[in-house]
Amino acid sequence: MEYKIAVIPGDGIGPEVIGEAIKVLDAVGSKFGHKFEYDYLLAGGCAIDEKGTCLPQETIDKAKAADAVMLGAVGGPKWDNMPGGERPERALLGLRKELGLFANLRPAIMFDELKGACPLREEKVQGGLDIMIVRELTGGIYFGERGFKETEDMGLAAYDVEMYSEKEVERVAEIAFDMAMKRNKKVTSVDKANVLESSRLWRKTVAKVAEKYPEVTLENLYVDNAAMQLVHNPKQFDVIVTSNIFGDILSDEASMITGSIGMLPSASLAEGAFGMYEPIHGSAPDIAGTGKANPMATILSVAMMLKYTFGLSEESDTIEGAVKAVLEAGYRTPDILTEGKTLVTTTEVGTLIAERI
């Protein structure tokens, strides 16, 4: 089979981790007889420097023509003083909107080999963690009406509007319940329904979706309680579904519980099988070019791409197994290094994983 992938390396360590992910993907292609065609595109700070905009139309058009998108990371201090609408990070919001990527899947998995890096007491995470956070991605406060206005006595004010429609909530909730059916059949919907009208509609709509999944248990939590429960008793969670802003915050919290933000992948899905796959970490410009970046999150994002967009479960499992084997052998990048383990570079990690495939 042949697959066309739009590749957006981006800024900082993005090109480095993407390079290692492609090395691994090519190893999968050789092993299983697939051909992956790569179309390299610009987005983020590098696109600003070369094209004058963080998201060129050419990138949007070619990404839409691909079977899937691989993204590294965007942004950096070089562009920090640009107006908000022109910053590199706006490319992410633009890609999500233009590609119709409405559901963000962020698994928070704690590898047994990395349990020593977990900040929680061992008894709270005994047996490992496997939480799937499903975050709505194209609605809510990040895409709502925004602006400035003068107040009578408090000076200039700024506002951002949180708004959700039933359709937006229904489609992301359905993905969460579908995921739960393949896991432990529990969904926790997170909102702020005691305060926000948008959350009251969210809760009501999720409850309607739940009626179609009688085997799945639905639990509702306010976002502040959910944040506390993630550190108090993370093993209670299976699938969490929540809004754009709450998901942004809670998924980062969950990632740190597992030990390292450098280990966790993500998938952003559209209607059908199309998706964009990226690590959840940032561009980390302070370590760019030093060989310290951990490419495992990007490599595991490729495994998600093979599973969710291409339907290649065996190939996906092979990548995950190779990552686990490298960890079991004691190889570590600086972010996950502990006493007695072997320090390796970004490129060495990619080579070690590809060799095991």
Secondary structure, 3 states (H helix, E strand, C coil): CEEEEEEEEECCCHHHHHHHHHHHHHHHHHHHCCEEEEEECCCCHHHHHHHCCCCCHHHHHHHHHCCEEEEEECCCHHHCCCCHHHCCCHHHHHHHHHCCCCEEEEEEECCHHHHHHCCCCHHHHCCCCEEEEEEECCCHHHCCCEEEEECCCCCEEEEECCCCCHHHHHHHHHHHHHHHHCCCCEEEEEECCCCCHHHHHHHHHHHHHHCCCCCCEEEEEEHHHHHHHHHHCHHHCCEEEECHHHHHHHHHHHHHHCCCHHHCEEEEECCCCCEEEEECCCCCHHHCCCCCCCCHHHHHHHHHHHHHCCCCHHHHHHHHHHHHHHHHCCEECHHHCCCCCEECCHHHHHHHHHHHC
